[in-house]
Every structure is written in C-alpha cells, then in structure tokens.
Amino acid sequence: MRNTKLDDADSLFYLALGPMVAILLGAAFVPLRGFTTASNFAFVFMALTILVAELGGRWAAVATALCSGLSLDFFLTQPYMRLTIYEKHDVIAVIGLTVCGLIAAAFGSQRSKRTVELNATRRQLDLLHAALSGGGASEPVEAHLTKLLRAARDVLPLAAAVVRDERGQVVASSDPPAERRPVPEDVLQLDTLLPMPSSGKEPTHRAALPDKGGRIALVGEGRRLGWLDVWGDGVPVRAEARRTLSDVARCVALLLYGALIPPPRFLPPS
C-alpha cells in the first residue's frame, strides 16, 4: 500500500535523524557546560525525543532517547569525552533523561500510531465518496471505474484490481499490467473478503489478500453482473479496510448495473 510505504520511509528517516541530532546537540553545548550543570541540558534532549516520537514513531524515539543519554554523558558530564561519570547528580541526570525519554517515546508513539490510523480512515472515506459520486453523466462508466480502481489500489492494501463483466471481458483496471494477470481462482465472500468455505482454506481475518488474486462477485437485483478481481500487496488487511473494499465492490456493482441495465422509459399519460 503506497501510503504505508511512505510512512515506513518517514520512520526510517527519523530513526537516523533523531540520534544524529542528539549527538550534534551534545557537541553544540560543549562551550556552555562550564556555566551550568549537566541536568539543565536534559530538557533540550527531552524536547527532541518528544518531537521525534511525534514525527517518526516509537523506534525512532527510543533510539533518540538512548543517544540523548549517551550524548549528555559523553559531552556534558565529567570526565568529558568519556562514557564514565564522577558526580552522583550527573548519574541521576543521565539515567533520568534516558528513562523519561523512553516514557515520552512510548506515549508519543501511541499518539503517532493513532494519527496514522486516523489518516488511513480519512483516505478510505474519500475513496468511498469517490465511489458514490458516480463520475457524472458526462463521464463514461469505464473511465470512472478506472479512476476508482486506481484510488482503491493507492488507499487499500492492493497490488492491482480489475473489473470484468459476466463474459470475462475487462471493463476497467487499476493499470494496464493488471489486465494481463491470470484470472484468480479463489472466490471471496463479499462481506468479509475471506475465501468461500468451500475452498478448504482456513479464513484469517487479519491476513493479506491473496497475492494470486481473489474474485468478488458483482451482483445487482439478484443478477450477477461480473467480477471484481483483486490482488493483495502482502500487507495484512485490517477490518476497516475490508469493509471499505467490500463497499467499493458494492458501488462497482451499482455502476455496472446502471450501465448494463437501461432505466425504464415512462410513457407520458395519454
């Protein structure tokens, strides 16, 4: 899923940046270490750890907290430029900074995780809004379905998606290479996106969608109109994402039904 990959890249960036800034801060405070005690510098390192926890998540904050404690010890406590401490109050300052930094990392990472989940929920709501908008009367249903499938691939843990009619002809796809993928064999349940009980596969609610693909039947007014074929990208599918993809499949079925079944024509009264 593209947004997940971006979040992972941000976490790796701050995992490297946080400890580096902690070391640079310790070196920058060297000219000031004769004017105050080492414990007073701990507040700056604490602020850095909280900031990294907000932006980079748990592991970036943990690495920053540990490097902050080492930087305070190495640069700002006697004996300088050594990882040993002579004064008892400096020992308390370094240990206190490290412990408080780890606590801040834990709480900050939980907030960061909730923010990521909230952003994912918003993207899924935008996807449903696009599905329900219908593309307008001036846009062919194939063009709207193509946009919808591309949006679903970017928001949900999908590698590709293809809509086929009942005869097996491609109506729309998330990208041209997806049309050349073999037609999946597994049929997925509409509500859960899990394999049908007759497939003999053990259902797993947090598992990724099949990398070999799965088929979702598109039904309108009791008539099967076609199939939505989807391929997973290896990322486990949360319950919210399963419901969103299930709703997208229902919207695709409604669009197909409107395109294949013309509306009734009412004769004016005589």
C-alpha positions, 0 to 999 in steps of 0.5 A: 500500500503506497501510503504505508510505504511512505510512512515506513520511509518517514520512520526510517528517516527519523530513526537516523535523524533523531540520534544524529541530532542528539549527538550534534546537540551534545557537541553544540553545548560543549562551550556552555557546560562550564556555566551550568550543570549537566541536568539543565541540558536534559530538557533540550534532549527531552524536547527532541525525543518528544518531537521525534516520537511525534514525527517518526514513531516509537523506534525512532524515539527510543533510539533518540532517547538512548543517544540523548543519554549517551550524548549528555554523558559523553559531552556534558558530564565529567570526565568529558569525552568519556562514557564514565561519570564522577558526580552522583547528580550527573548519574541521576541526570543521565539515567533520568533523561534516558528513562523519561525519554523512553516514557515520552517515546512510548506515549508519543508513539501511541499518539503517532500510531493513532494519527496514522490510523486516523489518516488511513480512515480519512483516505478510505472515506474519500475513496468511498465518496469517490465511489458514490459520486458516480463520475457524472453523466458526462463521464463514461462508466469505464473511465470512472471505474478506472479512476476508482480502481486506481484510488482503491489500489493507492488507499487499500492494501492492493497490488492491482484490481480489475473489473470484468463483466459476466463474459470475462471481458475487462471493463476497467483496471487499476493499470494496464499490467493488471489486465494481463494477470491470470484470472484468480481462482479463489472466490471471496465472500463479499462481506468479509473478503475471506475465501468461500468455505468451500475452498478448504482454506482456513479464513484469517481475518487479519491476513493479506489478500491473496497475492494470486488474486481473489474474485468478488462477485458483482451482483445487482437485483439478484443478477450477477453482473461480473467480477471484481478481481483483486490482488493483495500487496502482502500487507495484512488487511485490517477490518476497516479496510475490508469493509471499505473494499467490500463497499467499493465492490458494492458501488462497482456493482451499482455502476455496472448495473446502471450501465448494463441495465437501461432505466425504464422509459415512462410513457407520458399519460395519454 
